Amino acid sequence: MPVNNNQGVSGSGSGSIACSDGTRVEGGSISFVAFKSNVPLHGSWEVVSIRTSGASQNTGGSFQTGHIGSDQYTLTGSQISDSICRGNPPTPATISGQCGQGVTIELNADNGEKGTFTGDVTCS
């Protein structure tokens, strides 16, 4: 029987993003997924924020590397688009946290953007 070396993580939550200029955007929803088969890690992430006007803004990107454990994860990649803070992608970004329900999901981009979300993350 073949050995399964696949690892995966997926999560979603809600929270806020602090932009590098000090602006804080509340009411953001994050979702991400990543999987690792042997060495390469693949995945994507997105944060969507609905303004009081009803217009939506988003930021997101992809993962190229990272660690997926049984109780925590660190995913590193690039922020490819950003209409929330109007950053200047592509920018290196990391999403990390614990696996479980009601856990904190942290987003840190090299341009100074920081997101903190609470949600559910499944690691396998």
Stockholm file with secondary structure:
# STOCKHOLM 1.0

chainA/1-124         MPVNNNQGVSGSGSGSIACSDGTRVEGGSISFVAFKSNVPLHGSWEVVSIRTSGASQNTGGSFQTGHIGSDQYTLTGSQISDSICRGNPPTPATISGQCGQGVTIELNADNGEKGTFTGDVTCS
#=GR chainA/1-124 SS CCCCCCEEEEEEEEEEEECTTSCEEEEEEEEEEEEESSSCEEEEEEEEEECTTSCEEEEEEEEEEEEECSSEEEEEEEEEEESSSCCCSSEEEEEEEECEEEEEEEEEETTSCEEEEEEEEEEC
#=GC SS_cons         CCCCCCEEEEEEEEEEEECTTSCEEEEEEEEEEEEESSSCEEEEEEEEEECTTSCEEEEEEEEEEEEECSSEEEEEEEEEEESSSCCCSSEEEEEEEECEEEEEEEEEETTSCEEEEEEEEEEC
//
